[in-house]
Amino acid sequence: MAQKRKTYLNLSEKNTLLPQEETLEIKQEKKKFSIGIPMESDPNERRIPLVPNAVGLLVNNGHRVILERGAGKAAHFEDRLYAEAGADIVETPNDVYQTDIVIKIAPPTENEIQMMGRNRILFSSISLQSRDKTYFHNLMEKNANAIAFELIKDKTGAFPLLRSMSEIIGNASIMIASEYLSSPEYGKGVMLGGFAGIRPSDVVVIGAGTVAEYAARTAIGMGALVKIFDDSIYKLRYIQKMLGARVFTSILQPVLLQKALREADVVIAAKHSPTGQSSCLVSADMVRQMKTGAVIVDVSIDQGGCFETSKPTSHKHPVYKEFGVTHYCVPNIASRVPHTASYSLSNFLTTLLLHMGDAGSVEQLINKDKAFGNGVYLFSGILTNKNIADKFGLPFRDLDLLMAALR
């Protein structure tokens, strides 16, 4: 009698054990996009969203990148580097705004929106404080899909691009304060920090987020005495843990804050508001009691500012004095170090563009990545951000319901 042979499942047959639904899954076809990078029309914006290495990666993945000549000059990236990476260099912005995806830093102007083709995808910041109803109407007429960098979340609920920019801004804010504190015109000829036999500088930080953390870290490294104020005990505990040092922390108690401001050499206002509108935490009278030659860096100016005496300035004219106190209120501080900031932006945005290509469309990426959907404020010309709708009195549709209706 022939002996029965044992049979073993061949590895090539493993799919036979899967449910039928698994074997019927259809893979989404990848999409190759044309991506346009225009030159920034705002003279205060020196960053560029994609660096040459990132362009090379996108081109190698089948996408086409079109760059307006000179777009990277302010960030110290030559056209030659983009051309070598595979980008097409064009002389005017018209061709750039006809691409599938337009990606830039500052929100487009009215003229730039008019150059855009219909049904295009726009990646940019939104800078809500300086927008008006016309801006949204113009994009709606173009049937645009518009995504705001600063509103995109990750799977933890954090804002990754805001965090990376905040790290840069936190460091830069102390360097800026140091520069003006030592100035004979705007400061007191004082070097920020602490040295043997010399009293350390007093640095007050309002807020306990990422900007505050990196500002405090830099100031402590320079030997300054740091005091941090916030309205969240949880955030104050967290920032102490992250700093690894027992710095002075306090809730935003007016009497304690006013005392700290009177002694301060530098004040960094870094209180971020999730609503896009910061609260005025320091009155003009409190500023009047500060030291002559003290320096305020109001990082929150893009949300309205934390000081009653704050008003937006520019990189060309960054400071002014009020009650003898120097105010630095430039909204886009990261643009002061455009080369570094461009790399940080590019690292985030390149991955996002590759994911969109893999997904096949912006609709598919929204369906797959709910955190990305948080950054979408216009879908096919329909406003999907309730805060914007409430602020400007515009009609609103919930993005999840909109996506469900399209399935």
C-alpha positions in Angstrom: 0.0 0.0 0.0 1.4 3.3 -1.0 2.2 5.5 1.9 0.3 8.8 2.0 2.5 11.8 1.6 2.0 14.8 3.9 1.2 17.9 1.9 2.2 21.4 3.1 0.8 24.7 2.0 3.1 26.3 -0.5 3.9 30.0 0.3 2.6 30.9 -3.2 -0.8 29.6 -2.2 -1.2 31.7 1.0 -3.8 34.0 -0.7 -6.2 31.1 -0.9 -6.7 31.4 2.9 -7.8 35.0 2.7 -11.4 36.0 2.6 -12.7 36.7 -0.9 -13.2 40.4 -0.1 -9.4 40.7 0.4 -8.6 39.3 -3.0 -11.1 41.6 -4.7 -9.5 44.8 -3.4 -8.6 47.2 -6.2 -5.5 49.3 -5.8 -5.9 53.0 -6.4 -4.0 54.2 -9.5 -1.3 56.8 -8.8 -1.7 60.3 -10.2 1.1 62.3 -11.8 0.5 66.0 -11.0 2.0 69.2 -12.5 3.1 71.4 -9.6 3.7 75.1 -10.0 5.9 77.3 -7.7 5.4 81.0 -8.4 7.6 83.8 -7.1 6.2 85.4 -3.9 4.7 88.8 -4.7 4.9 89.9 -1.0 8.3 91.5 -0.4 8.2 90.3 3.2 8.0 86.7 2.2 11.4 85.2 1.4 10.7 81.5 1.8 10.0 79.0 -0.9 7.8 75.9 -0.3 10.0 73.3 -2.1 13.8 73.2 -2.1 15.8 71.7 -5.1 16.3 68.3 -3.5 12.5 68.0 -2.9 11.8 68.9 -6.6 14.2 66.2 -7.7 12.3 63.6 -5.6 9.0 64.7 -7.0 10.3 64.6 -10.6 11.7 61.2 -10.0 8.3 60.0 -8.9 6.8 61.2 -12.2 5.5 64.6 -11.3 6.2 67.7 -13.3 7.4 70.9 -11.5 7.2 74.3 -13.0 9.1 77.1 -11.3 8.9 80.9 -12.0 12.4 82.2 -12.6 13.9 83.7 -9.5 11.3 82.2 -7.1 14.0 80.8 -4.9 16.4 83.7 -5.0 15.4 85.4 -1.7 15.9 82.0 0.1 19.3 81.6 -1.6 18.4 78.8 -4.0 19.5 79.4 -7.6 17.4 78.6 -10.6 20.3 76.4 -11.8 19.8 74.1 -8.9 16.1 73.6 -9.7 16.8 73.1 -13.4 19.4 70.4 -12.5 16.7 68.7 -10.2 14.4 68.5 -13.2 12.2 71.6 -12.9 11.0 73.6 -15.9 11.9 77.2 -15.4 9.4 79.7 -16.9 9.7 83.5 -17.3 6.2 84.6 -16.2 3.7 83.3 -13.6 1.0 82.5 -16.1 2.2 79.0 -16.8 2.7 78.3 -13.1 -0.9 79.1 -12.2 -2.2 76.7 -14.9 -0.7 73.7 -13.2 -2.7 71.0 -11.3 -1.3 72.2 -8.0 -0.2 75.7 -7.2 2.0 75.8 -4.1 3.2 79.0 -2.4 3.8 80.5 1.0 1.7 83.6 1.2 -2.0 83.5 0.2 -2.5 84.4 -3.4 -3.5 88.0 -4.3 -6.6 88.8 -6.3 -4.6 89.0 -9.5 -2.9 85.7 -8.8 -6.2 84.0 -8.2 -7.4 85.4 -11.5 -4.4 83.7 -13.2 -5.4 80.3 -11.7 -7.2 77.8 -13.9 -10.5 76.2 -12.7 -10.6 73.2 -10.5 -7.0 73.6 -9.4 -5.5 72.7 -6.0 -4.0 75.5 -4.0 -1.5 74.9 -1.1 -0.6 78.1 0.8 -0.9 79.7 4.2 -4.2 81.4 4.9 -3.2 84.2 7.4 -6.8 84.7 8.3 -6.4 88.1 10.1 -5.5 89.7 6.7 -8.2 88.0 4.6 -11.5 89.3 3.5 -14.7 87.9 2.1 -13.6 88.7 -1.5 -10.7 86.4 -1.2 -12.9 83.4 -0.6 -15.5 84.5 -3.2 -12.7 84.6 -5.8 -11.5 81.1 -5.0 -15.0 79.8 -5.0 -15.6 81.2 -8.5 -12.5 79.2 -9.6 -14.0 76.0 -8.1 -10.7 75.6 -6.2 -9.6 73.0 -3.7 -7.7 75.2 -1.2 -5.6 73.8 1.7 -4.0 75.9 4.4 -0.6 74.8 5.7 -1.2 76.0 9.2 -4.5 74.1 9.6 -3.2 70.6 8.7 -3.1 68.3 11.6 -1.2 65.0 12.2 -2.7 61.8 13.6 -2.1 63.1 17.2 -4.1 66.2 16.6 -1.0 68.5 16.6 -0.2 71.0 13.8 3.1 69.6 12.4 4.0 72.6 10.1 3.1 75.1 12.8 5.4 73.2 15.2 8.4 73.1 12.9 8.0 76.9 12.1 7.4 77.6 15.8 10.7 75.9 16.7 12.5 78.2 14.3 10.6 81.3 15.5 11.3 80.5 19.1 15.0 80.4 18.5 15.0 83.4 16.2 12.9 85.6 18.6 15.7 85.5 21.3 18.3 86.2 18.7 16.3 89.2 17.5 15.7 90.5 21.0 19.5 90.1 21.7 20.3 92.2 18.6 18.0 95.1 19.6 18.8 94.9 23.3 22.5 95.6 22.5 21.6 98.4 20.1 22.5 101.9 21.3 19.5 103.3 19.4 16.8 100.8 20.3 18.1 99.0 23.4 20.4 99.7 26.3 23.7 98.5 25.0 23.2 95.3 27.1 24.3 91.9 26.0 21.5 89.3 26.6 22.6 86.6 29.0 24.5 86.2 32.2 28.2 86.3 33.0 30.3 86.0 36.1 29.9 89.1 38.3 27.1 90.5 36.1 23.4 90.3 36.7 21.7 88.0 34.2 19.1 89.5 31.8 15.4 89.0 32.7 13.4 87.3 29.9 9.6 87.0 30.3 7.8 84.5 28.0 4.1 84.8 27.7 2.7 81.4 26.5 3.9 77.8 27.1 3.7 76.3 23.6 6.4 75.4 21.1 7.6 78.9 20.4 7.8 79.5 24.2 9.7 76.3 24.7 12.4 77.1 22.1 12.6 80.7 23.1 13.2 79.7 26.7 15.7 77.0 25.8 17.7 79.5 23.8 17.6 82.2 26.5 18.6 79.7 29.3 21.5 78.6 27.1 22.6 82.2 26.9 22.5 82.5 30.7 19.3 84.6 31.1 16.8 84.4 33.9 13.6 83.1 32.3 10.0 83.5 33.6 7.1 81.8 31.8 3.4 82.7 32.1 0.4 80.8 30.7 -3.2 80.1 31.7 -2.7 76.3 31.6 -1.1 74.5 34.5 -0.7 71.5 32.3 1.3 73.4 29.7 3.5 75.0 32.4 4.3 71.5 33.9 4.9 70.2 30.4 7.3 73.0 29.4 9.3 72.6 32.6 9.6 68.9 31.8 10.7 69.6 28.2 13.3 72.2 29.3 14.7 69.9 32.0 15.1 72.9 34.3 13.2 74.5 37.2 12.4 77.8 35.6 10.0 80.3 37.1 6.4 79.6 35.9 3.1 81.2 36.8 -0.5 81.4 35.7 -1.4 84.7 33.9 -2.1 86.5 37.2 -2.1 90.2 36.4 -0.2 91.4 39.5 2.6 88.8 39.1 2.8 89.5 35.3 3.0 93.2 35.8 5.8 92.9 38.4 7.7 90.6 36.0 7.2 93.0 33.1 8.6 95.9 35.2 11.8 93.9 35.7 12.1 92.5 32.2 14.8 93.2 29.7 13.1 91.1 27.0 9.5 90.0 26.6 8.5 87.3 24.1 4.7 87.1 23.5 4.0 83.6 22.2 0.4 82.9 23.2 -1.3 81.0 20.3 -5.0 81.1 20.1 -6.9 78.1 18.4 -9.5 80.6 17.2 -7.0 82.6 15.2 -7.6 85.8 17.3 -5.2 86.3 20.2 -6.3 88.0 23.4 -4.8 91.4 24.5 -3.0 90.3 27.7 -0.8 93.4 28.3 -2.3 96.9 28.5 -0.6 100.1 27.3 -0.3 101.2 31.0 1.7 98.0 31.8 4.0 98.7 28.9 4.5 102.3 30.1 5.9 100.9 33.4 8.5 98.7 31.7 12.2 99.7 31.5 13.4 102.1 28.9 15.3 100.2 26.3 13.5 96.9 27.0 12.5 94.8 24.0 9.2 93.2 23.1 9.0 90.5 20.4 5.3 90.0 19.8 5.2 86.6 18.0 1.4 86.6 18.2 1.0 89.6 16.0 -0.2 87.4 13.2 -3.3 86.7 15.4 -3.7 90.4 16.5 -0.9 90.6 19.1 -0.8 90.2 22.9 0.1 93.8 23.6 -2.2 96.8 23.3 0.7 98.7 21.9 1.5 96.1 19.2 0.9 96.9 15.5 2.2 94.8 12.5 5.6 95.8 11.1 7.7 94.4 8.2 11.2 93.0 7.6 12.1 96.3 6.0 10.9 98.4 9.0 10.7 95.8 11.8 10.7 97.9 15.0 9.3 101.0 16.6 9.3 102.5 20.1 6.4 103.0 22.4 6.9 104.5 25.9 10.7 103.9 25.3 10.1 100.2 24.8 11.2 98.7 21.5 8.5 96.6 19.7 9.3 94.0 17.1 6.0 92.9 15.5 6.9 91.2 12.2 4.1 88.6 11.4 6.4 86.1 9.5 9.5 85.9 11.7 10.5 82.6 10.1 11.1 84.5 6.8 14.0 86.2 8.5 15.9 82.9 8.1 14.4 81.9 4.7 16.9 79.2 3.8 16.5 77.2 7.0 12.7 77.8 7.1 12.4 76.7 3.4 14.0 73.3 4.2 11.6 72.8 7.1 8.6 73.6 5.0 9.8 71.5 2.1 10.3 68.4 4.3 6.7 68.5 5.3 5.1 69.5 2.0 7.1 67.1 -0.2 5.8 64.1 1.8 2.2 65.5 1.5 2.5 65.9 -2.3 3.8 62.3 -2.7 1.0 61.0 -0.6 -1.5 62.8 -2.7 0.0 61.3 -5.9 -0.1 57.9 -4.3 -3.8 58.4 -3.3 -4.7 59.4 -6.8 -6.5 62.7 -6.0 -7.1 65.2 -3.3 -10.5 63.6 -2.6 -8.9 60.2 -2.0 -6.3 61.7 0.3 -9.0 63.4 2.3 -10.9 60.1 2.6 -7.7 58.3 3.7 -6.2 61.0 6.0 -8.8 62.8 8.1 -6.0 64.9 9.8 -5.1 66.3 6.4 -8.7 67.1 5.8 -8.5 69.6 8.6 -6.4 71.8 6.4 -9.0 71.9 3.6 -11.1 75.1 3.7 -12.4 74.9 0.2 -13.4 71.8 -1.7 -14.6 72.2 -5.3 -15.4 75.8 -4.5 -17.4 75.0 -1.4 -16.4 76.4 1.9 -15.7 73.6 4.5 -14.3 75.6 7.4 -16.9 76.6 10.0 -14.6 79.3 11.7 -14.1 81.0 8.3 -17.8 80.8 7.5 -18.8 82.3 10.9 -16.1 85.1 10.6 -17.2 86.3 7.2 -20.8 85.2 7.1 -20.4 82.7 4.2 -22.3 79.5 3.5 -20.7 76.4 4.9 -20.8 72.6 4.2 -19.3 70.0 6.5 -16.4 68.3 4.7 -17.1 64.8 6.0 -20.7 65.0 4.8 -19.6 66.3 1.5 -17.1 63.4 1.1 -19.8 60.9 2.0 -22.2 62.4 -0.6 -19.5 61.9 -3.3 -18.9 58.2 -2.5 
